Amino acid sequence: MDYEALSEKQRAILRVIQDWLQRRGYPPTIRDIGSAVGITSTSVVNYNLNKLVEGGFITRSKDVSRGIRLNSNLEEKGIKLEERTLMRVPLLGHIVAGAPVPTLDTFNDEDSMTSVPRELIGSADPSQVYALTVNGYSMIDAMINDGDTIILRHQETARNGEMVAVWLTERGETTLKHFYDEGARIRLQPANPTMDPIYVDKDKVQVQGKVLAVLRRLN
């Protein structure tokens, strides 16, 4: 099936998915799509998404709420993808490792860089942006999978609910979690219902960066 064979609603849905991926770094939910294209019924959105799957335009994972991917052959189907301005940022290693994240001012490995769409970092200072490769599945419900690359802005503080990379000084490890200050202690909340939160004394947690975007690894 090519682009011309799609209904107007299906074309609009494709545009919404592309826009979300380019501007936010992750796909929309069914409700997000319905709101954007004027469809109130989630079953109707789901029907049209399945048609896009059948036509080879997208891939869906029904295990997660944002499990939508654009296929790589869209230009062959007559869809022109918007050009994206890329920037190079340091790839500092893995988020689950036995060492804190290296500081940006000591980074000097030009071979360990990765390309990132400029719009994904928003207003962040590019000199304070870096990338890490994710190990594990603790943030799977936040659409961050094993092998994905996260883009972070270096910062040493966090607000409740923000997704951050932290160094746990007593455990000697880094981890990626949602941050919550509960007074005497910090709760580091995974986005995986099979995993328990981590509770840590404030003096044993060092925030190392806030997540700005995710670059998905495609199998």
Backbone as CSV, one residue per row, in Angstrom:
resi,resn,N_x,N_y,N_z,CA_x,CA_y,CA_z,C_x,C_y,C_z
1,MET,0.852,-1.199,0.000,0.000,0.000,0.000,0.884,1.244,0.000
2,ASP,0.540,2.249,-0.829,1.304,3.487,-0.800,0.481,4.597,-0.146
3,TYR,1.127,5.755,-0.026,0.531,6.867,0.711,-0.796,7.317,0.116
4,GLU,-0.898,7.290,-1.204,-2.108,7.774,-1.871,-3.328,6.916,-1.550
5,ALA,-3.103,5.676,-1.144,-4.212,4.772,-0.836,-4.786,4.993,0.558
6,LEU,-4.138,5.799,1.374,-4.600,6.055,2.735,-5.761,7.037,2.737
7,SER,-6.617,6.906,3.763,-7.672,7.897,3.949,-7.061,9.176,4.521
8,GLU,-7.810,10.268,4.476,-7.304,11.531,5.004,-7.015,11.432,6.497
9,LYS,-7.865,10.701,7.228,-7.641,10.520,8.665,-6.354,9.743,8.914
10,GLN,-6.119,8.730,8.127,-4.902,7.941,8.304,-3.655,8.756,7.989
11,ARG,-3.726,9.617,6.992,-2.599,10.514,6.712,-2.371,11.477,7.873
12,ALA,-3.476,11.975,8.421,-3.358,12.898,9.552,-2.733,12.202,10.756
13,ILE,-3.114,10.949,10.982,-2.542,10.193,12.099,-1.044,10.004,11.904
14,LEU,-0.634,9.699,10.679,0.801,9.573,10.397,1.548,10.867,10.693
15,ARG,0.942,11.999,10.310,1.596,13.293,10.563,1.721,13.550,12.060
16,VAL,0.700,13.183,12.824,0.755,13.375,14.278,1.870,12.527,14.892
17,ILE,1.964,11.276,14.476,3.017,10.398,15.008,4.397,10.960,14.690
18,GLN,4.586,11.403,13.446,5.878,11.959,13.059,6.208,13.210,13.868
19,ASP,5.213,14.075,14.048,5.440,15.310,14.786,5.841,15.026,16.230
20,TRP,5.152,14.089,16.867,5.489,13.749,18.259,6.911,13.196,18.345
21,LEU,7.262,12.312,17.450,8.591,11.710,17.494,9.685,12.748,17.263
22,GLN,9.432,13.693,16.370,10.453,14.687,16.060,10.562,15.768,17.131
23,ARG,9.434,16.177,17.683,9.457,17.289,18.629,9.633,16.854,20.079
24,ARG,9.197,15.648,20.411,9.227,15.208,21.800,10.152,14.022,22.036
25,GLY,10.453,13.291,20.967,11.347,12.154,21.114,10.658,10.862,21.488
26,TYR,9.331,10.875,21.586,8.583,9.654,21.885,7.222,9.741,21.204
27,PRO,6.558,8.585,20.981,5.306,8.589,20.223,4.106,8.985,21.077
28,PRO,3.003,9.363,20.440,1.777,9.713,21.165,1.016,8.467,21.607
29,THR,0.115,8.645,22.573,-0.810,7.584,22.942,-2.001,7.617,21.980
30,ILE,-2.871,6.611,22.084,-4.079,6.594,21.255,-4.927,7.832,21.533
31,ARG,-5.042,8.210,22.803,-5.837,9.399,23.153,-5.200,10.675,22.618
32,ASP,-3.881,10.762,22.645,-3.184,11.924,22.072,-3.514,12.051,20.583
33,ILE,-3.471,10.918,19.894,-3.756,10.925,18.458,-5.191,11.351,18.203
34,GLY,-6.129,10.759,18.948,-7.537,11.104,18.768,-7.795,12.576,18.968
35,SER,-7.177,13.146,20.002,-7.357,14.567,20.285,-6.806,15.425,19.158
36,ALA,-5.674,15.011,18.588,-5.020,15.809,17.540,-5.778,15.772,16.221
37,VAL,-6.432,14.655,15.910,-7.090,14.522,14.604,-8.611,14.606,14.694
38,GLY,-9.135,14.835,15.893,-10.571,15.029,16.040,-11.391,13.753,16.048
39,ILE,-10.815,12.663,16.578,-11.543,11.399,16.724,-11.745,11.143,18.215
40,THR,-12.998,11.082,18.650,-13.279,10.901,20.081,-13.249,9.441,20.502
41,SER,-13.432,8.527,19.580,-13.477,7.095,19.905,-12.082,6.480,19.806
42,THR,-11.595,5.900,20.907,-10.283,5.247,20.876,-10.309,4.015,19.972
43,SER,-11.469,3.368,19.854,-11.552,2.189,18.986,-11.386,2.578,17.515
44,VAL,-11.877,3.770,17.142,-11.707,4.240,15.767,-10.240,4.568,15.499
45,VAL,-9.579,5.202,16.475,-8.144,5.465,16.326,-7.396,4.147,16.193
46,ASN,-7.747,3.193,17.054,-7.088,1.892,17.021,-7.284,1.201,15.667
47,TYR,-8.478,1.300,15.117,-8.764,0.713,13.802,-7.838,1.314,12.732
48,ASN,-7.713,2.624,12.730,-6.877,3.282,11.726,-5.396,2.979,11.935
49,LEU,-4.967,2.856,13.177,-3.581,2.470,13.440,-3.310,1.068,12.904
50,ASN,-4.265,0.166,13.083,-4.089,-1.190,12.560,-4.017,-1.188,11.035
51,LYS,-4.763,-0.289,10.396,-4.679,-0.169,8.948,-3.294,0.318,8.519
52,LEU,-2.716,1.208,9.308,-1.366,1.690,9.002,-0.329,0.585,9.208
53,VAL,-0.573,-0.273,10.175,0.300,-1.435,10.367,0.197,-2.365,9.161
54,GLU,-1.030,-2.652,8.748,-1.248,-3.547,7.597,-0.612,-2.985,6.330
55,GLY,-0.621,-1.666,6.204,-0.040,-1.039,5.022,1.466,-0.898,5.076
56,GLY,2.080,-1.259,6.216,3.527,-1.197,6.336,4.080,0.165,6.693
57,PHE,3.227,1.068,7.216,3.683,2.419,7.561,4.233,2.505,8.982
58,ILE,3.641,1.748,9.900,4.057,1.799,11.298,4.162,0.386,11.853
59,THR,4.829,0.293,13.011,4.888,-0.939,13.793,4.340,-0.623,15.175
60,ARG,3.562,-1.540,15.730,2.966,-1.314,17.050,3.356,-2.415,18.023
61,SER,3.544,-2.021,19.282,3.691,-2.964,20.382,2.511,-2.743,21.319
62,LYS,1.702,-3.751,21.503,0.507,-3.614,22.330,0.807,-3.744,23.819
63,ASP,2.076,-3.989,24.161,2.436,-4.159,25.571,2.637,-2.837,26.297
64,VAL,2.799,-1.745,25.548,3.025,-0.436,26.164,2.113,0.593,25.518
65,SER,1.793,1.665,26.272,0.791,2.627,25.817,1.278,3.482,24.650
66,ARG,2.587,3.657,24.507,3.127,4.488,23.426,3.941,3.635,22.439
67,GLY,3.528,2.397,22.267,4.309,1.468,21.464,4.092,1.611,19.972
68,ILE,4.349,2.794,19.417,4.159,3.059,17.991,5.494,3.495,17.387
69,ARG,5.861,2.907,16.266,7.092,3.275,15.574,6.797,3.521,14.090
70,LEU,7.402,4.543,13.524,7.349,4.729,12.076,8.324,3.755,11.427
71,ASN,7.898,3.094,10.363,8.796,2.195,9.646,9.817,2.995,8.847
72,SER,10.919,2.345,8.527,12.044,3.049,7.894,11.866,3.257,6.390
73,ASN,10.827,2.664,5.794,10.667,2.727,4.335,9.610,3.729,3.892
74,LEU,9.328,4.751,4.712,8.226,5.657,4.396,8.471,6.476,3.132
75,GLU,9.702,6.867,2.905,9.974,7.655,1.702,9.716,6.838,0.438
76,GLU,9.916,5.528,0.508,9.599,4.663,-0.630,8.096,4.608,-0.888
77,LYS,7.312,4.917,0.145,5.857,4.893,0.017,5.284,6.263,-0.338
78,GLY,6.175,7.215,-0.633,5.715,8.529,-1.052,5.580,9.550,0.046
79,ILE,6.145,9.277,1.227,6.064,10.216,2.339,7.421,10.867,2.513
80,LYS,7.471,12.174,2.407,8.729,12.899,2.601,8.862,13.252,4.069
81,LEU,9.884,12.736,4.711,10.133,13.031,6.111,10.867,14.364,6.231
82,GLU,10.503,15.137,7.253,11.149,16.435,7.448,12.620,16.248,7.783
83,GLU,13.443,17.117,7.211,14.854,17.081,7.549,15.058,17.588,8.966
84,ARG,16.012,16.982,9.651,16.250,17.345,11.041,17.680,17.844,11.187
85,THR,17.859,18.920,11.931,19.179,19.440,12.206,19.792,18.610,13.333
86,LEU,20.940,18.009,13.030,21.589,17.145,14.015,22.729,17.867,14.704
87,MET,22.958,17.517,15.960,24.104,18.004,16.702,24.795,16.810,17.343
88,ARG,26.068,16.975,17.630,26.847,15.893,18.223,26.998,16.142,19.715
89,VAL,26.719,15.097,20.515,26.867,15.220,21.965,27.692,14.042,22.472
90,PRO,28.357,14.202,23.620,29.166,13.112,24.166,28.297,11.926,24.600
91,LEU,28.716,10.731,24.246,28.097,9.507,24.744,29.001,9.012,25.867
92,LEU,28.536,9.194,27.119,29.411,9.012,28.274,29.389,7.617,28.879
93,GLY,28.693,6.677,28.259,28.697,5.324,28.800,27.302,4.807,29.038
94,HIS,27.169,3.933,30.060,25.915,3.272,30.378,25.340,3.806,31.683
95,ILE,23.999,3.825,31.755,23.347,4.379,32.937,23.415,3.440,34.135
96,VAL,23.486,2.129,33.914,23.664,1.199,35.026,25.091,0.700,34.966
97,ALA,25.928,1.229,35.834,27.342,0.879,35.810,27.941,1.133,37.184
98,GLY,29.129,0.567,37.427,29.751,0.703,38.732,30.601,1.934,38.868
99,ALA,30.180,3.020,38.289,30.933,4.270,38.384,29.987,5.421,38.107
100,PRO,30.249,6.600,38.694,29.413,7.762,38.381,29.609,8.185,36.930
101,VAL,28.664,8.960,36.411,28.781,9.473,35.054,29.991,10.402,34.969
102,PRO,30.848,10.234,33.970,31.995,11.145,33.848,31.527,12.592,33.685
103,THR,32.319,13.523,34.176,31.949,14.929,34.031,32.262,15.396,32.620
104,LEU,31.463,16.355,32.141,31.636,16.819,30.768,32.969,17.519,30.566
105,ASP,33.470,18.180,31.609,34.712,18.930,31.429,35.942,18.020,31.327
106,THR,35.777,16.721,31.628,36.903,15.798,31.475,36.756,14.928,30.229
107,PHE,35.655,15.114,29.503,35.414,14.295,28.308,36.273,14.791,27.153
108,ASN,37.039,13.873,26.547,37.894,14.282,25.428,37.970,13.219,24.338
109,ASP,36.976,12.314,24.305,36.978,11.238,23.320,36.043,11.588,22.169
110,GLU,36.586,12.139,21.109,35.773,12.577,19.983,35.107,11.410,19.257
111,ASP,35.660,10.200,19.446,35.064,9.031,18.803,33.786,8.570,19.521
112,SER,33.630,8.960,20.779,32.454,8.556,21.552,31.434,9.684,21.570
113,MET,30.912,9.990,20.387,29.898,11.014,20.230,28.689,10.387,19.550
114,THR,27.530,10.990,19.721,26.340,10.513,19.037,25.575,11.698,18.472
115,SER,24.849,11.478,17.374,24.087,12.549,16.727,22.681,12.613,17.305
116,VAL,22.221,13.835,17.611,20.922,14.054,18.247,20.183,15.146,17.484
117,PRO,18.911,14.945,17.144,18.139,16.028,16.538,18.118,17.256,17.453
118,ARG,18.454,18.414,16.889,18.602,19.636,17.690,17.333,19.979,18.453
119,GLU,16.160,19.696,17.870,14.928,20.103,18.531,14.649,19.316,19.811
120,LEU,15.319,18.169,19.989,15.055,17.362,21.174,15.616,17.967,22.447
121,ILE,16.583,18.865,22.329,17.165,19.417,23.551,16.515,20.741,23.949
122,GLY,15.589,21.244,23.138,14.864,22.457,23.499,15.794,23.633,23.716
123,SER,15.619,24.311,24.850,16.416,25.499,25.159,17.667,25.179,25.971
124,ALA,17.957,23.904,26.167,19.120,23.525,26.973,20.414,23.977,26.311
125,ASP,21.386,24.344,27.130,22.712,24.708,26.645,23.369,23.456,26.054
126,PRO,23.701,23.452,24.757,24.282,22.249,24.149,25.546,21.758,24.842
127,SER,26.292,22.666,25.458,27.523,22.256,26.135,27.260,21.450,27.397
128,GLN,26.003,21.457,27.866,25.635,20.732,29.079,24.794,19.495,28.779
129,VAL,24.746,19.101,27.510,23.932,17.957,27.097,24.834,16.766,26.811
130,TYR,24.414,15.596,27.250,25.169,14.377,26.987,24.216,13.199,26.837
131,ALA,24.759,12.049,26.457,23.937,10.864,26.221,24.474,9.683,27.014
132,LEU,23.559,8.772,27.367,23.912,7.521,28.031,23.117,6.388,27.402
133,THR,23.704,5.216,27.361,22.998,4.029,26.896,22.360,3.326,28.085
134,VAL,21.103,2.930,27.943,20.354,2.332,29.045,20.594,0.831,29.109
135,ASN,20.872,0.342,30.318,20.906,-1.094,30.583,19.726,-1.437,31.478
136,GLY,18.916,-2.408,31.093,17.846,-2.863,31.968,16.474,-2.356,31.563
137,TYR,15.475,-2.744,32.363,14.075,-2.517,32.030,13.310,-1.783,33.134
138,SER,13.997,-1.069,34.002,13.313,-0.441,35.128,12.415,0.715,34.723
139,MET,12.615,1.276,33.499,11.809,2.417,33.057,10.982,2.056,31.821
140,ILE,10.611,0.795,31.703,9.933,0.306,30.498,8.596,1.003,30.265
141,ASP,7.843,1.323,31.350,6.547,1.984,31.180,6.689,3.461,30.835
142,ALA,7.902,3.987,30.911,8.186,5.341,30.446,8.750,5.302,29.030
143,MET,8.567,4.152,28.357,9.020,3.954,26.976,10.536,4.044,26.847
144,ILE,11.244,3.567,27.870,12.704,3.496,27.813,13.089,2.038,27.995
145,ASN,13.685,1.473,26.959,13.968,0.047,26.927,15.467,-0.204,27.008
146,ASP,15.825,-1.432,27.280,17.226,-1.829,27.296,17.860,-1.552,25.934
147,GLY,18.994,-0.879,25.930,19.683,-0.552,24.688,19.343,0.808,24.109
148,ASP,18.294,1.469,24.622,17.965,2.813,24.157,19.028,3.807,24.614
149,THR,19.051,4.960,23.962,19.958,6.046,24.356,19.137,7.196,24.903
150,ILE,19.477,7.654,26.094,18.786,8.806,26.678,19.662,10.039,26.547
151,ILE,19.002,11.177,26.297,19.679,12.461,26.187,19.385,13.244,27.452
152,LEU,20.418,13.721,28.110,20.271,14.389,29.401,20.912,15.766,29.394
153,ARG,20.393,16.650,30.246,21.038,17.931,30.548,21.696,17.795,31.910
154,HIS,22.962,18.145,31.982,23.655,18.075,33.261,23.025,19.031,34.272
155,GLN,22.651,18.500,35.429,22.173,19.316,36.543,22.314,18.500,37.813
156,GLU,22.420,19.196,38.940,22.662,18.529,40.217,21.465,18.583,41.145
157,THR,20.336,19.113,40.669,19.101,19.147,41.454,17.977,18.584,40.594
158,ALA,16.869,18.239,41.244,15.725,17.693,40.508,14.439,18.048,41.228
159,ARG,13.367,18.191,40.459,12.035,18.385,41.003,11.314,17.045,41.078
160,ASN,10.326,16.973,41.942,9.564,15.744,42.081,8.946,15.326,40.746
161,GLY,9.104,14.065,40.435,8.544,13.509,39.213,9.476,13.521,38.030
162,GLU,10.558,14.291,38.088,11.484,14.334,36.956,12.255,13.017,36.844
163,MET,12.576,12.649,35.608,13.373,11.453,35.374,14.834,11.860,35.310
164,VAL,15.627,11.275,36.184,17.009,11.716,36.328,17.960,10.524,36.413
165,ALA,19.200,10.810,36.072,20.293,9.880,36.348,20.903,10.273,37.680
166,VAL,21.066,9.313,38.571,21.632,9.606,39.885,22.769,8.635,40.193
167,TRP,23.705,9.128,40.988,24.802,8.315,41.504,24.492,8.005,42.955
168,LEU,24.386,6.712,43.274,24.121,6.263,44.641,25.465,5.970,45.289
169,THR,25.907,6.885,46.133,27.283,6.820,46.637,27.527,5.583,47.494
170,GLU,26.546,5.186,48.291,26.737,4.039,49.178,26.722,2.722,48.399
171,ARG,25.900,2.654,47.370,25.806,1.440,46.562,26.890,1.362,45.490
172,GLY,27.442,2.521,45.134,28.455,2.540,44.095,27.906,2.229,42.721
173,GLU,26.742,2.833,42.379,26.141,2.577,41.080,25.333,3.770,40.617
174,THR,25.137,3.847,39.311,24.241,4.848,38.742,22.909,4.183,38.436
175,THR,21.839,4.994,38.400,20.527,4.450,38.067,19.665,5.535,37.455
176,LEU,18.677,5.121,36.689,17.734,6.033,36.038,16.364,5.814,36.664
177,LYS,15.801,6.857,37.274,14.525,6.714,37.965,13.801,8.061,37.989
178,HIS,12.513,8.026,38.366,11.773,9.241,38.695,12.156,9.650,40.120
179,PHE,12.379,10.949,40.312,12.907,11.489,41.567,11.776,12.057,42.427
180,TYR,11.766,11.700,43.717,10.792,12.260,44.665,11.480,12.546,45.994
181,ASP,11.414,13.791,46.422,11.964,14.210,47.723,10.881,14.024,48.779
182,GLU,11.123,13.114,49.723,10.130,12.821,50.760,10.584,13.289,52.135
183,GLY,11.383,14.342,52.142,11.815,14.910,53.413,13.163,14.384,53.837
184,ALA,13.161,13.383,54.708,14.416,12.834,55.214,15.086,11.906,54.221
185,ARG,14.336,11.479,53.219,14.900,10.535,52.256,14.403,10.845,50.843
186,ILE,15.059,10.239,49.879,14.690,10.365,48.473,14.097,9.037,48.007
187,ARG,12.959,9.127,47.303,12.403,7.926,46.673,12.734,7.961,45.191
188,LEU,13.360,6.912,44.718,13.690,6.761,43.299,12.749,5.705,42.737
189,GLN,11.788,6.163,41.933,10.677,5.326,41.505,10.898,4.772,40.102
190,PRO,10.942,3.445,39.956,11.023,2.872,38.614,9.691,2.989,37.892
191,ALA,9.727,2.895,36.580,8.501,2.861,35.774,8.322,1.434,35.281
192,ASN,8.219,0.533,36.240,8.046,-0.888,35.966,7.307,-1.482,37.157
193,PRO,6.074,-1.951,36.969,5.269,-2.425,38.104,5.849,-3.634,38.811
194,THR,6.812,-4.304,38.207,7.411,-5.476,38.854,8.585,-5.103,39.750
195,MET,8.949,-3.820,39.783,10.116,-3.393,40.553,9.714,-2.439,41.665
196,ASP,10.388,-2.540,42.797,10.118,-1.683,43.948,10.942,-0.400,43.872
197,PRO,10.443,0.678,44.491,11.240,1.905,44.536,12.479,1.738,45.400
198,ILE,13.433,2.611,45.174,14.648,2.661,45.986,14.531,3.852,46.926
199,TYR,14.746,3.639,48.221,14.727,4.718,49.207,16.155,4.961,49.680
200,VAL,16.591,6.218,49.612,17.973,6.555,49.917,18.023,7.835,50.735
201,ASP,18.928,7.887,51.717,19.149,9.132,52.455,19.635,10.216,51.498
202,LYS,19.253,11.460,51.788,19.584,12.556,50.879,21.074,12.698,50.631
203,ASP,21.875,12.449,51.667,23.313,12.649,51.510,23.996,11.511,50.747
204,LYS,23.204,10.539,50.328,23.769,9.407,49.591,23.293,9.379,48.135
205,VAL,22.707,10.503,47.671,22.213,10.608,46.297,22.814,11.839,45.638
206,GLN,23.368,11.667,44.456,23.889,12.787,43.681,23.210,12.793,42.311
207,VAL,22.363,13.793,42.075,21.723,13.931,40.766,22.786,14.324,39.748
208,GLN,22.772,13.660,38.603,23.789,13.928,37.587,23.217,14.436,36.271
209,GLY,21.909,14.356,36.111,21.323,14.871,34.876,19.849,14.565,34.773
210,LYS,19.127,15.428,34.064,17.701,15.249,33.808,17.494,14.775,32.371
211,VAL,16.605,13.795,32.199,16.341,13.255,30.872,15.544,14.253,30.036
212,LEU,16.038,14.525,28.825,15.359,15.413,27.885,14.630,14.638,26.796
213,ALA,15.207,13.499,26.373,14.625,12.762,25.249,15.212,11.350,25.231
214,VAL,14.588,10.514,24.414,15.017,9.121,24.266,15.200,8.827,22.781
215,LEU,16.294,8.182,22.432,16.523,7.693,21.073,16.314,6.191,21.113
216,ARG,15.320,5.742,20.397,14.901,4.342,20.450,15.822,3.443,19.641
217,ARG,16.189,2.313,20.239,16.894,1.290,19.488,15.853,0.413,18.801
218,LEU,15.968,0.246,17.493,15.044,-0.581,16.734,15.653,-1.958,16.531
219,ASN,14.880,-2.982,16.855,15.369,-4.351,16.699,15.348,-4.760,15.229
